[in-house]
Amino acid sequence: MQHLKPHVVLVGPPGAGKTTIGRRLAHTLNTVLIDTDHMIEEATGKTCGAVFSELGEPEFRRLEAEQVAVALQQRGVISLGGGAVLTESNRNLLVDHPVVWIDMSAEEGVRRTQGDDSRPILAAEDPLAHFTKLLATRRPFYSQVADLHVSTDKRTPQQLVADIMAYLETTACSRTIGD
């Protein structure tokens, strides 16, 4: 059985806009958005935050890796949870897929996620210092897997979707020409 490749995989920190941009991108591409956080919630009957809190990070990442493997066998826009890139098996699976890193500054991340108690990984006394550290830890992994890096700071979702579409059209053309 031949596995289909996703149109594009979105990675990035919590609050970067992967779901928002993913929905718009899926609409533009006339396809579906497959969100691995939503898949975890459907599989467990609980929010990702609750699963993370109850099981701890290692078990959550194991469950997440299972869902990432399933998602990457489907056709559509795939949105991965912010920490999915921390798992080596997930990074290895991304090698043959077009990956877009949706990024933002730590300040923007705090602004977008403050007061969101559904993300226990972001709970901290000093949210800016915590988010800065989270980005510093994850950025090398995002960079490793990404084919395209876009920032949501001071950019609209429409602008980002246009950038991603231009990239996808360019890579599709180069693959066709090179085949």
Backbone hydrogen bonds in HBPLUS format (Angstrom, degrees):
<---DONOR---> <-ACCEPTOR-->    atom                        ^
c    i                          cat <-CA-CA->   ^        H-A-AA   ^      H-
h    n   atom  resd res      DA  || num        DHA   H-A  angle D-A-AA Bond
n    s   type  num  typ     dist DA aas  dist angle  dist       angle   num
A0007-HIS N   A0076-GLY O   2.90 MM  69  5.33 140.4  2.06 130.4 142.2     1
A0078-ILE N   A0008-VAL O   2.95 MM  70  6.34 167.7  1.97 159.2 162.3     2
A0009-VAL N   A0098-PRO O   2.83 MM  89  6.14 154.4  1.89 157.9 166.5     3
A0100-VAL N   A0009-VAL O   2.78 MM  91  6.15 163.6  1.81 168.4 174.1     4
A0010-LEU N   A0078-ILE O   2.68 MM  68  6.07 164.2  1.71 167.2 172.4     5
A0080-LEU N   A0010-LEU O   3.02 MM  70  6.15 178.7  2.02 168.5 168.2     6
A0011-VAL N   A0100-VAL O   2.91 MM  89  6.20 162.8  1.94 156.3 158.5     7
A0102-ILE N   A0011-VAL O   2.76 MM  91  6.08 165.8  1.78 170.7 166.9     8
A0016-ALA N   A0013-PRO O   3.16 MM   3  5.64 156.6  2.22 138.9 136.9     9
A0021-ILE N   A0017-GLY O   2.83 MM   4  5.87 172.9  1.84 160.3 162.5    10
A0022-GLY N   A0018-LYS O   2.72 MM   4  5.54 144.9  1.84 133.3 145.2    11
A0023-ARG N   A0019-THR O   2.86 MM   4  6.01 156.2  1.92 149.9 154.0    12
A0024-ARG N   A0020-THR O   3.27 MM   4  6.54 167.0  2.29 147.7 150.5    13
A0025-LEU N   A0021-ILE O   2.80 MM   4  5.93 159.6  1.84 153.6 160.3    14
A0026-ALA N   A0022-GLY O   2.83 MM   4  5.92 160.7  1.87 147.7 153.1    15
A0027-HIS N   A0023-ARG O   2.97 MM   4  6.20 156.4  2.03 145.8 152.4    16
A0028-THR N   A0024-ARG O   2.93 MM   4  6.18 160.5  1.97 147.1 152.4    17
A0029-LEU N   A0025-LEU O   2.85 MM   4  6.08 152.1  1.93 150.0 157.9    18
A0030-ASN N   A0026-ALA O   2.86 MM   4  5.81 104.4  2.45 134.9 152.3    19
A0031-THR N   A0026-ALA O   2.85 MM   5  4.96 168.0  1.87 143.7 147.7    20
A0030-ASN N   A0027-HIS O   3.09 MM   3  4.91 153.9  2.16  98.7 106.6    21
A0077-VAL N   A0032-VAL O   2.88 MM  45  6.22 170.0  1.89 167.6 170.0    22
A0034-ILE N   A0077-VAL O   2.75 MM  43  6.04 167.9  1.76 165.9 168.0    23
A0079-SER N   A0034-ILE O   2.80 MM  45  6.13 162.0  1.83 150.0 155.4    24
A0038-HIS N   A0035-ASP O   3.05 MM   3  5.27 116.4  2.47 101.4 116.2    25
A0039-MET N   A0035-ASP O   2.98 MM   4  6.36 149.4  2.08 147.3 157.1    26
A0036-THR N   A0079-SER O   2.93 MM  43  6.28 162.8  1.96 168.0 172.7    27
A0040-ILE N   A0036-THR O   2.98 MM   4  6.22 152.9  2.06 146.4 152.0    28
A0041-GLU N   A0037-ASP O   3.02 MM   4  6.32 158.1  2.07 147.3 153.3    29
A0042-GLU N   A0038-HIS O   2.86 MM   4  6.14 155.3  1.92 150.2 156.8    30
A0043-ALA N   A0039-MET O   2.92 MM   4  6.09 155.6  1.98 145.8 152.6    31
A0044-THR N   A0040-ILE O   2.96 MM   4  6.09 148.6  2.06 149.6 157.1    32
A0045-GLY N   A0041-GLU O   2.77 MM   4  5.39 140.2  1.92 141.0 150.5    33
A0051-VAL N   A0047-THR O   2.96 MM   4  6.29 162.7  1.99 155.9 160.8    34
A0052-PHE N   A0048-CYS O   2.79 MM   4  5.94 165.3  1.81 156.0 160.1    35
A0053-SER N   A0049-GLY O   2.92 MM   4  6.07 162.7  1.95 146.4 151.2    36
A0054-GLU N   A0050-ALA O   2.85 MM   4  5.96 162.0  1.88 150.9 156.0    37
A0055-LEU N   A0051-VAL O   2.89 MM   4  5.83 168.0  1.90 153.4 157.0    38
A0056-GLY N   A0052-PHE O   2.85 MM   4  5.22 143.8  1.98 135.5 144.7    39
A0060-PHE N   A0056-GLY O   3.06 MM   4  6.16 158.0  2.11 153.5 160.4    40
A0061-ARG N   A0057-GLU O   2.83 MM   4  5.97 165.3  1.85 161.5 164.2    41
A0062-ARG N   A0058-PRO O   3.08 MM   4  6.35 144.9  2.21 140.2 149.6    42
A0063-LEU N   A0059-GLU O   3.03 MM   4  6.34 163.9  2.06 152.5 155.4    43
A0064-GLU N   A0060-PHE O   2.83 MM   4  6.04 159.8  1.87 152.8 159.5    44
A0065-ALA N   A0061-ARG O   2.89 MM   4  6.02 154.2  1.96 142.6 148.7    45
A0066-GLU N   A0062-ARG O   3.21 MM   4  6.55 151.2  2.30 145.9 152.6    46
A0067-GLN N   A0063-LEU O   3.18 MM   4  6.56 157.4  2.23 149.4 154.9    47
A0068-VAL N   A0064-GLU O   2.83 MM   4  6.11 155.0  1.89 155.5 163.5    48
A0069-ALA N   A0065-ALA O   3.04 MM   4  6.19 161.9  2.07 146.8 150.8    49
A0070-VAL N   A0066-GLU O   3.21 MM   4  6.51 153.4  2.28 142.7 149.5    50
A0071-ALA N   A0067-GLN O   2.85 MM   4  6.03 166.8  1.87 153.2 157.1    51
A0072-LEU N   A0068-VAL O   2.94 MM   4  6.08 160.2  1.98 155.2 159.2    52
A0073-GLN N   A0070-VAL O   3.13 MM   3  5.53 159.6  2.18 111.1 117.4    53
A0074-GLN N   A0071-ALA O   3.00 MM   3  5.50 162.4  2.03 120.7 123.5    54
A0084-ALA N   A0081-GLY O   3.05 MM   3  5.35 166.2  2.07 117.4 121.8    55
A0086-LEU N   A0083-GLY O   2.94 MM   3  5.55 163.1  1.97 120.9 126.6    56
A0087-THR N   A0084-ALA O   3.26 MM   3  5.95 162.8  2.29 117.5 121.5    57
A0090-ASN N   A0087-THR O   3.03 MM   3  5.42 124.7  2.34 107.5 121.1    58
A0091-ARG N   A0087-THR O   3.14 MM   4  6.55 159.3  2.18 152.9 159.0    59
A0092-ASN N   A0088-GLU O   2.87 MM   4  6.16 159.3  1.91 156.0 161.9    60
A0093-LEU N   A0089-SER O   3.05 MM   4  6.25 148.8  2.15 140.5 148.3    61
A0094-LEU N   A0090-ASN O   3.16 MM   4  6.43 133.6  2.39 143.6 155.6    62
A0094-LEU N   A0091-ARG O   3.16 MM   3  5.22 135.7  2.37  97.4 109.5    63
A0095-VAL N   A0092-ASN O   3.41 MM   3  5.67 162.2  2.44 107.2 112.2    64
A0097-HIS N   A0094-LEU O   3.05 MM   3  5.30 166.6  2.07 122.4 122.7    65
A0147-ASP N   A0099-VAL O   2.79 MM  48  5.32 167.3  1.81 141.3 145.7    66
A0148-LEU N   A0099-VAL O   3.23 MM  49  6.63 146.7  2.35 153.9 159.6    67
A0101-TRP N   A0148-LEU O   2.80 MM  47  6.14 167.4  1.81 166.2 167.1    68
A0150-VAL N   A0101-TRP O   2.92 MM  49  6.21 170.3  1.93 169.4 170.7    69
A0103-ASP N   A0150-VAL O   2.78 MM  47  6.00 168.4  1.80 160.6 164.4    70
A0152-THR N   A0103-ASP O   2.80 MM  49  6.10 162.4  1.83 160.0 159.2    71
A0109-GLY N   A0105-SER O   2.92 MM   4  6.19 154.2  1.98 146.8 154.8    72
A0110-VAL N   A0106-ALA O   2.92 MM   4  6.18 157.4  1.97 152.9 157.3    73
A0111-ARG N   A0107-GLU O   3.02 MM   4  6.25 162.6  2.06 145.8 151.0    74
A0112-ARG N   A0108-GLU O   2.92 MM   4  6.13 158.7  1.97 150.9 156.0    75
A0113-THR N   A0109-GLY O   3.02 MM   4  6.08 141.9  2.17 142.9 152.7    76
A0114-GLN N   A0110-VAL O   2.86 MM   4  5.50 137.6  2.04 153.6 156.3    77
A0116-ASP N   A0113-THR O   2.97 MM   3  5.41 150.6  2.06 141.2 139.9    78
A0122-LEU N   A0119-ARG O   2.96 MM   3  5.71 160.7  2.00 122.5 128.5    79
A0123-ALA N   A0120-PRO O   3.15 MM   3  5.25 161.8  2.18 106.4 112.1    80
A0130-HIS N   A0126-ASP O   2.99 MM   4  6.17 163.6  2.02 160.4 165.8    81
A0131-PHE N   A0127-PRO O   2.82 MM   4  5.95 165.7  1.84 152.1 155.8    82
A0132-THR N   A0128-LEU O   2.88 MM   4  5.97 157.7  1.93 148.1 154.8    83
A0133-LYS N   A0129-ALA O   3.01 MM   4  6.19 155.3  2.07 143.4 149.6    84
A0134-LEU N   A0130-HIS O   2.89 MM   4  6.16 158.5  1.93 149.9 156.4    85
A0135-LEU N   A0131-PHE O   2.90 MM   4  6.13 163.3  1.93 151.6 155.2    86
A0136-ALA N   A0132-THR O   2.98 MM   4  6.18 158.4  2.02 144.9 151.2    87
A0137-THR N   A0133-LYS O   2.95 MM   4  6.16 152.6  2.02 151.0 157.7    88
A0138-ARG N   A0134-LEU O   3.02 MM   4  6.22 157.1  2.08 149.1 155.3    89
A0139-ARG N   A0135-LEU O   2.79 MM   4  5.60 159.1  1.84 157.1 160.2    90
A0141-PHE N   A0138-ARG O   2.89 MM   3  5.37 125.3  2.19 114.8 129.1    91
A0142-TYR N   A0138-ARG O   2.98 MM   4  6.29 159.2  2.02 155.6 162.4    92
A0143-SER N   A0139-ARG O   2.85 MM   4  5.95 167.6  1.87 156.4 159.8    93
A0144-GLN N   A0140-PRO O   2.97 MM   4  6.08 145.7  2.09 134.2 143.4    94
A0145-VAL N   A0141-PHE O   3.19 MM   4  6.45 153.0  2.26 149.1 153.6    95
A0146-ALA N   A0142-TYR O   3.00 MM   4  5.92 141.4  2.15 151.4 161.9    96
A0155-ARG N   A0152-THR O   3.22 MM   3  5.17 157.7  2.27 125.7 119.2    97
A0159-GLN N   A0156-THR O   3.09 MM   3  5.24 118.4  2.49 100.2 114.4    98
A0160-LEU N   A0156-THR O   3.12 MM   4  6.48 159.5  2.17 154.0 159.6    99
A0161-VAL N   A0157-PRO O   2.86 MM   4  6.10 162.2  1.89 155.1 159.9   100
A0162-ALA N   A0158-GLN O   2.98 MM   4  6.17 157.3  2.03 145.4 151.7   101
A0163-ASP N   A0159-GLN O   2.99 MM   4  6.28 155.2  2.06 145.7 152.2   102
A0164-ILE N   A0160-LEU O   2.89 MM   4  6.16 162.7  1.92 154.3 158.8   103
A0165-MET N   A0161-VAL O   2.81 MM   4  5.97 162.1  1.84 152.5 157.8   104
A0166-ALA N   A0162-ALA O   2.95 MM   4  6.11 159.2  1.99 146.9 152.5   105
A0167-TYR N   A0163-ASP O   3.03 MM   4  6.29 156.5  2.08 145.3 151.7   106
A0168-LEU N   A0164-ILE O   2.85 MM   4  6.13 165.5  1.87 154.8 158.6   107
A0169-GLU N   A0165-MET O   2.84 MM   4  6.02 161.9  1.88 154.3 158.9   108
A0170-THR N   A0166-ALA O   3.00 MM   4  6.13 155.0  2.06 144.3 151.2   109
A0171-THR N   A0167-TYR O   2.88 MM   4  6.17 164.2  1.90 157.5 161.4   110
A0172-ALA N   A0168-LEU O   2.86 MM   4  5.96 153.3  1.93 145.5 153.3   111
A0173-CYS N   A0169-GLU O   3.02 MM   4  6.13 156.5  2.08 141.8 147.9   112
A0174-SER N   A0170-THR O   2.96 MM   4  6.20 160.3  2.00 148.4 154.0   113
A0175-ARG N   A0171-THR O   2.90 MM   4  6.02 148.7  2.00 142.6 150.8   114
A0176-THR N   A0172-ALA O   2.98 MM   4  6.17 156.4  2.04 144.3 150.8   115
A0177-ILE N   A0173-CYS O   2.88 MM   4  6.08 164.7  1.91 153.8 158.2   116
A0178-GLY N   A0174-SER O   2.90 MM   4  5.85 153.6  1.97 137.0 144.9   117
A0179-ASP N   A0175-ARG O   2.97 MM   4  5.90 124.0  2.29 139.3 150.9   118
